[in-house]
Amino acid sequence: MREHLERRARATGKGKNWIINEALRHYLAVDCDPETVAEARRQSLLASASDVLEEEDWTDAADLEQWRNQ
């Protein structure tokens, strides 16, 4: 999946985080649970706060604690 993401980023000229955010937006448009949308937005803002995330693994900066507890 990572290779596919990297190929898509190169092909579109968009960053990997942008592609991930767009995928989440499309996914969440189907299931518009307000809590899920709010959490996705919080995660998106957290991930986009760092300029170096395009070069690093985005999971390094992700807040995964809530997902581990569920």
C-alpha positions in Angstrom: 0.0 0.0 0.0 2.9 2.4 0.8 4.3 1.9 -2.7 1.0 2.6 -4.3 0.6 5.8 -2.2 4.1 6.9 -3.3 3.4 6.2 -6.9 0.1 8.1 -6.8 1.9 11.1 -5.0 4.5 11.2 -7.8 2.0 10.9 -10.5 -0.3 13.6 -9.2 2.3 15.9 -7.9 0.4 15.9 -4.5 1.9 15.0 -1.1 1.2 11.7 0.5 -0.7 13.4 3.4 -2.9 15.2 0.9 -3.8 11.9 -0.8 -4.5 10.3 2.6 -6.7 13.2 3.7 -8.6 13.1 0.5 -9.2 9.4 0.9 -10.5 10.0 4.4 -12.8 12.7 3.2 -14.3 10.4 0.6 -14.6 7.6 3.1 -16.2 9.7 5.7 -18.6 11.3 3.2 -20.3 7.9 3.2 -20.4 7.5 6.9 -20.9 11.0 8.3 -20.8 10.2 12.0 -19.9 13.6 13.6 -17.5 12.2 16.1 -15.6 10.3 13.4 -15.4 13.4 11.2 -14.2 15.5 14.1 -11.5 13.0 15.0 -10.4 12.8 11.4 -10.1 16.5 11.2 -8.1 16.6 14.4 -5.8 14.0 13.0 -5.5 15.8 9.7 -4.6 19.1 11.4 -2.0 17.3 13.6 -0.4 15.6 10.6 -0.4 18.7 8.5 1.3 20.7 11.2 4.8 19.4 10.3 6.5 20.2 7.0 8.7 17.2 7.3 5.9 14.6 7.3 6.1 14.3 3.5 9.6 12.8 3.9 8.8 10.7 7.0 6.4 7.9 7.8 3.1 9.7 8.6 2.4 7.2 11.4 5.4 8.6 13.4 3.4 11.8 14.0 0.0 10.2 14.2 -1.9 10.2 17.5 -2.9 6.5 17.6 -3.6 6.3 21.3 -7.4 6.4 21.0 -7.4 3.7 18.3 -5.3 1.4 20.5 -7.8 1.7 23.3 -10.9 0.8 21.3 
